[in-house]
Amino acid sequence: MRFKRVYIEITNVCNLSCSFCLPHHRESRFMSFEEFDFILGQVKPFTNYIYLHVKGEPLLHPDVDRFIEHAYNLGFYINLTTNATLLHEHLSVTKFLRQVNVSLHATNDLEIIKTVKKISDCIVCFRIWNIDENPDLKHLLESEFNKEIDNSENFTLAENVFLSQKNKFKWPSLDDEIASDKKYCYGLINQLAILADGTVTPCCLDNDGDICLGNIFKEDLDKIINSERAINIVNGFKNSVAVEELCKKCTF
């Protein structure tokens, strides 16, 4: 089994509190370097692509630069998702990244956009919901990149700089009504997520780790993803059936 992406949440702590981002109810935590290194060893047989993203702001982690360089030296392609408020302090490690995804949902800060423009050694993707609902931000991007932005889902702003425009989605919650039990998802088929405490879950939208398949610090990843629960999830999705309650309530 090979995954196209493994999400690793090196911290679940964030320096912003955005309205679109559902608060989690887990203990605040920063992953240690030893834990991160152990996870990399566990996921290496299954992927070459890691994403520093689930909840939290990865650039808040005091060892994030060390984490990134270490993963790069082990041969991983590293993707970072950030609100970019701290990016100016970490530009030196962008040379180790495959891609930086910049969430613009919480800011219209021109200085952040100017900082992101300094990145020249990896792909940059700005992300925003319904940009037409945010004319100030659209104007800033158009002015900075001298482009008139259309409604394309993926718009090219410059060489290796893109704008991803999508409709706003609702984070799934066990408190929600069931949306449908007929669903196909890439969870455990080409992706999985590892939360800051080691919880393994099928999806980066599992805000509280409700679909806990196991803990990577207590069990081998191979055993976790081949457990009966994990296999049932995969077989369900392959037949367009959501078997987990959280999946039934997801509208993504």
N, C-alpha and C positions, 0 to 999 in steps of 0.2 A: 504494500500500500504506500502510495506517495501522495503528499498533500501539496497543493499549489501555494498554500500559505498557512503559517502557524502564527497566531497572535500571541504575543507574550506581554503581559501587563507588568512592567517593572515597578510601577507604583499605581495605586488607585487614588492618590491624592492629586487634587487639581488646585490651581491658583485662581480659577474663575468659577463662577456659579451661573451657568447659562440656562435659560428657561427651557431650551429644547432638550437638554441632557438630563435624563432621569437620575435623581440621586440614588446611589447605592446604599445598602444598609450593612455593609461589611466593615470590619475593623480596618482603620487606616494602616497602610503597610508599605514599606519600601523593601524590595527584594534585595538580598545581599549579593555580592559578586559571586560568592561560592554557589549560591542557589542558581543564579543565572547561568554560570558555567556548567553546572550539573544539568540544567534544562537543555542547554545547547547540545550536550552529549547525548541526551535522550532523544532529541528531535532530529539529530543529524541523519539517522538512517531513513527518515521519512520525508525530509524536505531540505531544500537549499534556500528557501525564502522565509524570512521571519519578518513580522510586523510588530513594531513596538507600539501597541495600541490595544486597548479595550476601554477601560475608564481611566481617569487620571491624566495628568500632563507629564509625559516621560522626561521632558527637559527639567522638571523639578528634581529629578533624582540626582543626588550629589555625585554619583559615579557614572552618569549616563555616557560621558565621553569615553571612559574606560570600557564600558559595556560594548559600545559601538565598535571601537577599534578591535576589541577582543573577538567579537563575532565576525568581523571582517577578516581577521587573520586566520580564523577557522574555516573560511571559505563560504560564509553565508552572504546572500544578497539581502540587504537590510533596508526595510521601509519604515519610515518614521511618520507618525501622525501627531500633529502638534497645533496648538493655538498660536504658536510663533511669538508669544510675548517675551520669551526668554531666548529666542533664536540668536540674537546678536551676541550672546555669550558662548555660542557653540558652533559658530561658522567654520571653525577649523576642522571639525570632524565630518562635515558634509561630504568631503572627498571619499569617505568610507561608505557612503549611503548610495543605494540604488535610486531611491525616490523619497522626497519629502512631501507629505500631504499636509496642506495648511488649511485648517478650518477657519473660515471667515464669518461664522455664524454669530460670533460674539463681539466683533470689532469692525470699525471703519477706520482704523488707525493707519494713516498714510505711512508713518515710519515703519510699521510692520511690513507693509508692501515693499517699501524701499529696501528693507533688510533682506527680504526674500529675494529680491532682484539681484543681490550680491552673490547668490549661489550660482555657480557656473559649472560644477562638476558632477551634477546628478539631475535627474528629472524632478521638476517641481509641479505639483498639482494643487491649485487653489480649489477649495470646496465650499459650496454655498447652496442653501435651499432657495428656490424661486427668486432668482436675482432681480426680477422685475418688481418685486415687492420691496426692494432695497435700492432705490435709485441713486442714493449718495455713493454707495459702494460700487455700483456699476459705473458711475461717472469717474470715480477714482481709478478703477482698473483701466477704463478706456483712455483716460488721460495719461496714465503711467506707461501704458503699452502702445499707445497711439493706434488703437484698434476699436472699431465699432462692434460691440458684442451682440451676437444674435442669440437665438434660443436653442442653439445646438447643445445637446447633452454634454458633449466634450468639445470645447472650443480652444483653439490654439491661440495663445496670446503672444508667444515668441518661440524661438527654438528651444525645445525641451521645457517649455513652460505652458501649462494648460489650465483651463478652468472647467471644473466638473460641476454641472448644474443639475440638480435633481429635485424632485418633489419631497417635501418634508415627510418624514415617517414618524410613527409613534413607537417608542421603545416598548417592547412587549412586557407584560406584567401578569403574574398569576391572579391578580385582582381583576383583570379585564374579562369581558365576555368572550366566549369562544368565537373566533372569526370563521374558522373552517378547519375541519379535520382532513381536508383534501389539499395537500400541499407538497410541492417539491422544494427542497432546499439543498444547498451545498454543504451543510453541516455534516462533518465526519466523512464527506465524500471527497471534497478537495480542501477542506479547512477544518481547523479546530482552534480553541483558545485555551491559554493557560493563565489563570488569574494570579495575583500577587502572592497569594498564600499557597500556590501550587495546585489549586483546584483545576481539573481538566473538564472543559465543557465543549459542546459541539460548535458554539457560535459566539462571535464577538458581541452579540446583542443580549447575551445572557447576563444581565446587569448584576444580579446577586448570586450567580453561580447556582441557580435553581436546578439545572440539569447537571448535577455533580456526578461525573462518571468515575471519579477517583481522585487521588492526590498524587501528583508526580513525585513528591518527596517521600512517599510511602510505598508506592507501587511502580513497577516499570511501565513506561508508556505503552509498550507493546501489549502488555496484559490489559491495560485500561481500555485501549481502543478495540480490543478483541473480546471484551466482556459481552455477556448476553444482552445487557441493556444497550450497549453501543451498537451491536449487530442489529438489534431490533430497530433502532433509529434509522440506520442506513437502509435496511431492507424496506422500511416504511417509506422513506423518501423515494427510493427507486420505484416504488409502486404508487407514488403521489399520495401517500398517507402520512399524516403527522401523528406519531404515537405518543409524544410527550405533551403534557398539558400546556406548557409554555409555548411550544411550537403551534399548537392549535389556536393560541391567542395572539400570534404574531401576524402582523399585516404587511411586513416588509416584502 
